[in-house]
Amino acid sequence: MMHKQWVSVLLRTLMVLTLGAAASGCSTIEGAGKDIEKAGEAIRDAARSASH
């Protein structure tokens, strides 16, 4: 149970940080797309790390 809670907190933190970076760093649609893609990759990597 603690493992699931830790993963949940980690994913939420990553999403908040990514959204903050995206909001402050992208001024075009292309930039927003790249930021969203990077956020997805970070979440995917965190999920893979947590499942091993």
trRosetta pair geometry for C-beta under 8 A, 3 or more apart (Angstrom, degrees):
i j d omega theta_ij theta_ji phi_ij phi_ji
1 4 6.0 -54 -156 33 36 109
1 5 6.6 33 150 -16 67 106
2 5 5.6 -56 -150 38 37 113
2 6 6.2 40 152 -23 68 105
3 6 5.7 -54 -149 34 30 112
3 7 6.4 29 154 -17 64 106
3 50 7.4 141 173 -173 94 96
4 7 5.8 -53 -147 37 32 111
4 8 6.3 36 153 -22 64 107
5 8 5.6 -53 -148 35 31 115
5 9 6.4 30 154 -17 65 105
6 9 5.8 -55 -149 37 30 109
6 10 6.3 32 152 -20 64 108
6 50 7.7 177 100 -131 95 116
7 10 5.6 -55 -147 37 31 114
7 11 6.2 28 157 -17 66 107
7 46 7.6 143 -152 149 79 98
7 47 7.5 74 -166 -114 118 58
7 50 4.3 88 -109 -158 115 155
8 11 6.0 -56 -145 38 27 107
8 12 6.3 26 157 -16 63 109
9 12 5.8 -57 -146 39 29 111
9 13 6.2 30 155 -20 64 108
10 13 5.8 -58 -149 36 28 111
10 14 6.4 27 155 -17 64 107
10 46 5.6 -173 134 -172 118 130
10 50 7.0 174 62 -72 147 130
11 14 5.7 -54 -146 37 32 112
11 15 6.3 32 155 -20 65 106
11 43 6.0 61 -141 -137 93 91
11 46 6.0 165 -87 109 73 140
11 47 7.2 44 -89 -68 119 84
12 15 5.8 -55 -148 36 31 111
12 16 6.4 29 156 -18 65 106
13 16 5.9 -55 -147 36 30 109
13 17 6.3 26 157 -14 65 109
14 17 5.9 -58 -145 41 29 109
14 18 6.0 27 158 -18 65 112
14 39 7.5 141 147 -155 92 76
14 42 5.3 -168 -174 132 126 118
14 43 6.0 162 109 -83 137 70
14 46 5.8 -134 -31 -31 162 158
15 18 5.8 -58 -143 40 28 110
15 19 6.1 27 159 -18 65 108
15 39 6.9 71 -122 -170 57 116
15 43 6.9 41 -71 -83 85 118
16 19 5.9 -55 -144 38 27 108
16 20 6.3 29 155 -19 62 108
17 20 5.7 -57 -150 36 29 113
17 21 6.4 26 155 -16 65 106
18 21 5.7 -55 -146 38 31 109
18 22 6.1 32 154 -20 66 107
18 35 7.2 148 178 171 86 88
18 38 7.0 -173 -141 102 113 90
18 39 3.7 114 169 -111 149 104
18 42 6.2 -175 -75 50 133 145
19 22 5.6 -53 -142 38 31 113
19 23 6.2 32 157 -21 65 106
19 39 7.3 62 -55 -112 59 148
20 23 5.9 -54 -145 35 28 109
20 24 6.4 9 161 -4 63 111
21 24 6.2 -68 -145 46 28 99
21 25 5.5 -3 168 2 67 127
21 35 6.7 -171 108 -148 91 116
22 25 6.3 -72 -126 49 20 95
22 26 5.5 -12 -169 4 64 121
22 32 6.5 74 -173 -135 106 65
22 35 3.7 133 -113 150 95 143
22 36 6.7 66 -120 -60 147 62
22 39 6.8 -33 -47 -44 131 129
23 26 7.6 -41 -96 36 10 89
25 31 7.0 -145 125 170 78 121
25 35 6.5 147 79 -90 111 133
26 31 3.5 171 -142 122 89 109
26 32 4.5 137 142 -70 153 59
26 34 7.4 169 -104 55 122 92
26 35 5.0 -101 -46 -14 134 139
27 31 6.0 42 38 41 49 155
28 31 4.5 100 54 6 79 102
28 32 7.0 -139 97 -5 43 85
29 32 5.5 -52 -149 35 34 114
29 33 6.4 38 152 -22 65 103
30 33 5.7 -52 -151 32 32 113
30 34 6.6 31 152 -17 64 104
31 34 5.8 -54 -150 36 33 110
31 35 6.4 33 153 -18 66 106
32 35 5.7 -55 -148 37 32 111
32 36 6.3 31 154 -18 67 106
33 36 5.8 -55 -146 37 30 109
33 37 6.3 33 154 -21 64 106
34 37 5.6 -54 -148 35 31 114
34 38 6.4 31 154 -18 64 105
35 38 5.8 -54 -150 36 32 110
35 39 6.4 35 151 -21 64 104
36 39 5.5 -50 -149 33 34 114
36 40 6.5 37 152 -20 64 103
37 40 5.7 -53 -152 34 32 112
37 41 6.5 32 151 -19 64 105
38 41 5.6 -53 -149 36 34 113
38 42 6.4 36 153 -21 66 104
39 42 5.7 -54 -149 34 32 111
39 43 6.4 29 154 -16 65 106
40 43 5.8 -56 -147 38 31 109
40 44 6.1 33 154 -20 66 108
41 44 5.6 -53 -145 37 31 113
41 45 6.2 30 157 -18 65 107
42 45 5.8 -55 -146 38 28 110
42 46 6.3 29 154 -19 63 107
43 46 5.7 -55 -147 37 30 111
43 47 6.3 31 154 -19 65 107
44 47 5.8 -57 -149 36 29 111
44 48 6.4 28 153 -18 64 106
45 48 5.7 -52 -146 36 32 111
45 49 6.3 31 155 -18 65 106
46 49 5.8 -54 -147 37 31 111
46 50 6.2 28 155 -19 65 109
47 50 5.8 -57 -145 38 29 110
47 51 6.3 25 157 -20 64 110
48 51 6.0 -61 -147 35 29 108
48 52 6.8 23 158 -20 63 107
49 52 6.3 -62 -154 30 31 107
